[in-house]
Amino acid sequence: GGCGVCFPISQPVLPMAQSLLKAVLVICTYLVRWRTEYRFKGLKSLFLIPSNRNSYKKNICIDMLRQGYHESFSELFALIQKWNALREAAGPGSAIWQQKSLEEQPDKLHQLCHFLTRAEAAQRAGHYEEVYDNQLYLAYYCFSDPEDKWLSNYFYEQCFNTAQLIKIDGGKREAQAHANMGLISEEQGHVMKAAEHYEVFYQLTEGSTWKDETGHTYNSLACEHLWRIYTLLADKMLENKEHDQAIKTLIKALKMAKEGSDQAKYGDSVTHSNYSCIYPVLSEQACQKYPKVWSGSKKKLTMVWLGFF
């Protein structure tokens, strides 16, 4: 009924508008807390405060906003809030309670600001491989100290999400991301989830020549991770009296050890601490397959049965 002309928002613009709205809400929350913290009663504009009275955190936040990096600002603000929440949840006397807060560590704030804004700029240009590389740098190089484990894990998760969008590297970054998420899952005790990540890592690296910084091929690393996780899974299965499944899983571990060309691990798998629990079954099956090769040697007999000799 008005005289104004309305222009419908096109679909591609909606996500951008939603992102901007979210950033505005975060900014408003930030400014309200800022004003409350310093009790600037009656101050008409918070941006009239001289920069030399601001903390380093406030200065870099203002710089990010002035340069248009609203998503980076929102992410940095969310990380600071997450640290504070972790500290409050841990309570007095905990290790994190004794640490400086994230906003009190200028070096870390500088690194976050630098790489988050680089990643946001790359994302705008559609260069997801650069987004991934900046996130990985934060995860691997910037936050490698034990006290920063939560930050490192956060950025490894961001890398994993970004890797799904990369189509130009043959799956190399996706493989890296699965390996890193497998390590995180394993460290947190999620063995089945870790196995899933390592299996995808193995599949993506089959036939590749990709190597890590130490010169190991990605595929040999995948075999090593799978050998280790299958052995852990076999342990749990034996504890639960799931002998048949444990046998299948331990055989998979042996095959991974052999494929990875690590004879020491191969031998360790065959002489596993729980080997005596499943050896009678292996012996019976081995004798049925190779009735003329009975040697009485557990290790050699199992290798014969698995077809490795």
C-alpha positions in Angstrom: 0.0 0.0 0.0 3.1 2.3 0.2 4.6 4.3 -2.6 8.0 2.8 -2.2 9.4 0.3 -4.7 10.5 -3.1 -3.2 13.3 -5.1 -4.8 13.2 -8.8 -3.9 16.4 -10.2 -2.5 17.8 -12.8 -4.9 18.8 -16.2 -3.6 22.6 -15.7 -3.9 22.3 -12.5 -1.7 20.4 -14.2 1.1 23.4 -16.0 2.6 25.5 -12.8 2.5 22.7 -10.9 4.2 22.3 -13.5 6.9 26.1 -13.5 7.4 26.2 -9.7 7.7 23.2 -9.7 10.1 25.0 -12.3 12.3 28.1 -10.1 12.3 26.1 -7.0 13.2 24.6 -8.9 16.2 28.0 -10.0 17.4 29.3 -6.4 17.0 26.4 -5.0 19.0 27.0 -7.6 21.8 30.7 -6.8 21.8 30.1 -3.0 22.0 27.6 -3.3 24.8 30.0 -5.5 26.8 32.8 -3.0 26.0 30.8 -0.1 27.3 29.7 -2.0 30.4 33.2 -3.1 31.2 34.7 0.4 31.2 31.5 2.1 32.4 31.5 4.8 29.9 28.3 6.3 31.0 26.9 9.1 28.9 29.4 8.5 26.1 27.6 9.1 22.8 29.9 7.1 20.6 32.2 4.3 21.6 34.4 4.9 18.6 35.4 8.3 20.0 37.6 6.5 22.6 41.2 7.2 21.7 43.0 4.0 20.4 45.8 4.3 22.9 43.3 3.6 25.7 42.1 0.4 24.0 43.6 -3.1 24.6 45.3 -4.8 21.7 42.3 -7.1 21.3 40.0 -4.1 20.8 42.3 -2.4 18.3 42.6 -5.5 16.1 38.9 -6.1 16.3 38.3 -2.5 15.1 40.8 -2.9 12.3 39.1 -6.1 11.1 35.7 -4.3 11.1 37.1 -1.3 9.3 38.6 -3.5 6.6 35.4 -5.4 6.1 36.4 -8.7 7.6 33.1 -9.3 9.5 33.4 -13.1 9.5 36.9 -13.0 10.8 35.8 -10.7 13.6 32.8 -13.0 14.5 35.1 -16.0 14.5 37.7 -14.4 16.7 35.1 -13.1 19.1 33.5 -16.6 19.3 36.9 -18.2 20.1 37.5 -15.7 22.9 34.1 -16.6 24.3 34.8 -20.3 24.0 38.0 -20.0 25.9 36.2 -18.1 28.7 33.5 -20.7 28.8 36.1 -23.5 29.0 37.8 -21.7 31.9 34.6 -21.1 33.8 33.6 -24.8 33.3 37.0 -26.0 34.6 36.8 -23.7 37.6 39.4 -22.4 40.1 42.4 -24.6 40.6 42.3 -26.1 37.1 45.2 -25.7 34.7 43.3 -23.5 32.3 42.3 -21.2 35.2 46.0 -20.4 35.8 46.6 -19.5 32.1 46.3 -16.1 30.5 43.1 -15.6 28.6 43.3 -15.6 24.8 42.6 -11.8 24.8 45.6 -11.2 27.1 48.0 -12.9 24.6 48.8 -10.4 21.8 51.0 -12.8 19.8 48.1 -15.3 19.5 45.6 -12.6 18.7 47.9 -11.2 16.0 48.3 -14.7 14.4 44.5 -15.3 14.5 43.8 -11.9 13.0 46.4 -12.4 10.2 45.4 -15.9 9.1 41.6 -15.5 9.7 41.5 -12.5 7.4 43.7 -14.1 4.8 41.3 -17.1 4.8 38.3 -14.9 4.5 39.8 -13.0 1.6 40.6 -16.4 -0.1 37.1 -17.6 0.6 35.5 -14.6 -1.1 37.7 -15.3 -4.2 36.6 -19.0 -4.2 40.2 -20.1 -3.5 39.4 -22.8 -1.0 42.8 -24.4 -1.2 44.2 -21.1 0.2 41.5 -21.1 2.9 42.6 -24.6 3.9 46.3 -23.7 4.0 45.7 -20.7 6.3 43.6 -22.8 8.6 46.2 -25.5 8.6 48.9 -23.1 9.5 47.0 -22.0 12.5 46.3 -25.6 13.6 49.8 -27.0 13.0 52.3 -24.1 13.5 50.6 -21.4 15.6 48.9 -23.5 18.2 51.1 -26.5 18.8 51.6 -26.0 22.5 49.6 -28.4 24.8 47.7 -25.5 26.3 46.4 -24.6 22.9 45.1 -28.1 22.0 41.5 -26.9 21.8 42.5 -24.2 19.3 44.5 -26.6 17.2 41.6 -29.1 17.2 39.2 -26.3 16.2 41.2 -25.4 13.2 41.8 -29.0 12.1 38.0 -29.3 12.1 37.8 -26.2 10.0 40.4 -27.7 7.6 38.3 -30.8 7.3 35.2 -28.8 6.4 37.1 -26.7 3.9 38.8 -29.7 2.3 35.4 -31.0 1.1 35.2 -27.9 -1.2 38.6 -28.3 -2.9 38.5 -29.9 -6.3 41.9 -29.1 -7.8 44.5 -31.1 -5.9 43.4 -34.6 -6.5 42.2 -35.1 -3.0 45.5 -34.4 -1.3 44.2 -31.9 1.3 41.1 -34.0 1.9 43.4 -37.0 2.7 45.4 -34.8 5.1 42.2 -33.6 6.8 41.0 -37.2 7.3 44.4 -38.2 8.8 44.3 -35.2 11.2 40.7 -35.9 12.2 41.6 -39.5 12.8 44.3 -38.5 15.2 42.0 -36.2 17.1 39.3 -38.9 17.3 41.8 -41.5 18.5 43.2 -39.1 21.1 39.7 -38.5 22.4 39.0 -42.2 22.7 36.6 -42.4 19.7 38.3 -45.5 18.2 35.6 -46.4 15.6 35.4 -42.8 14.4 39.2 -42.7 14.1 39.2 -46.0 12.0 36.6 -44.4 9.6 38.9 -41.4 9.0 42.0 -43.6 8.6 40.2 -45.8 6.1 39.2 -42.8 3.9 42.8 -41.5 4.3 44.1 -44.9 3.0 41.6 -45.0 0.1 42.5 -41.4 -1.0 46.3 -42.1 -0.9 46.3 -45.5 -2.8 48.6 -45.2 -5.8 49.7 -41.6 -4.8 53.3 -40.4 -4.3 52.4 -37.7 -1.8 54.9 -37.4 1.1 54.9 -35.6 4.4 57.7 -33.4 5.7 59.7 -36.4 6.9 59.7 -38.1 3.6 57.1 -40.8 4.4 54.5 -41.4 1.8 50.9 -40.7 2.8 49.9 -44.2 2.0 52.5 -45.8 4.3 51.3 -43.4 7.1 47.7 -44.6 6.4 48.8 -48.2 6.7 50.6 -47.4 10.0 47.5 -45.6 11.4 45.2 -48.5 10.4 47.6 -51.1 11.8 47.5 -49.2 15.2 43.7 -48.6 15.3 42.8 -52.1 14.1 45.0 -53.5 16.9 43.2 -51.3 19.4 39.8 -52.4 18.1 40.9 -56.0 18.3 41.8 -55.5 22.0 38.3 -54.1 22.7 36.6 -57.0 20.8 38.6 -59.6 22.8 37.6 -57.9 26.0 34.0 -58.2 25.0 34.5 -61.9 24.0 33.9 -61.0 20.3 36.5 -63.5 19.1 35.4 -63.9 15.5 35.3 -60.2 14.9 38.6 -59.8 16.7 40.2 -62.3 14.4 39.0 -60.5 11.3 40.2 -57.1 12.7 43.6 -58.4 13.7 44.1 -59.9 10.3 43.4 -56.5 8.8 46.0 -55.1 11.1 48.5 -57.6 10.0 47.8 -56.9 6.3 48.2 -53.1 6.9 51.5 -53.7 8.7 52.8 -55.8 5.8 51.6 -53.4 3.2 53.2 -50.5 5.0 56.5 -52.5 4.9 57.0 -52.3 8.6 58.2 -55.7 9.6 58.7 -54.7 13.2 55.0 -53.8 13.5 54.1 -56.9 11.6 55.9 -59.0 14.1 54.4 -57.1 17.0 50.9 -57.8 15.6 51.5 -61.5 15.3 52.9 -61.7 18.8 50.2 -59.4 20.2 49.5 -59.6 23.9 46.1 -61.1 23.3 47.3 -63.5 20.7 46.9 -66.5 22.9 43.1 -65.9 23.0 42.7 -66.3 19.3 45.6 -68.6 18.4 43.6 -71.9 18.8 41.1 -70.7 16.2 43.8 -69.5 13.9 45.7 -72.8 14.3 42.6 -74.8 13.4 41.9 -72.8 10.3 45.6 -72.7 9.2 45.9 -76.5 9.5 42.8 -76.9 7.4 44.3 -74.7 4.7 47.9 -76.0 5.0 47.7 -79.5 6.5 51.3 -80.3 5.4 52.9 -77.2 6.8 52.3 -77.7 10.5 55.4 -76.3 12.2 54.3 -75.8 15.7 55.5 -72.1 15.4 52.6 -69.7 16.2 54.2 -66.9 14.3 55.1 -68.8 11.2 51.9 -70.8 11.1 49.8 -67.6 11.2 51.8 -66.1 8.5 51.3 -69.2 6.3 47.6 -69.1 7.0 47.4 -65.4 6.0 49.2 -66.2 2.8 52.3 -64.1 3.5 54.7 -67.1 2.9 
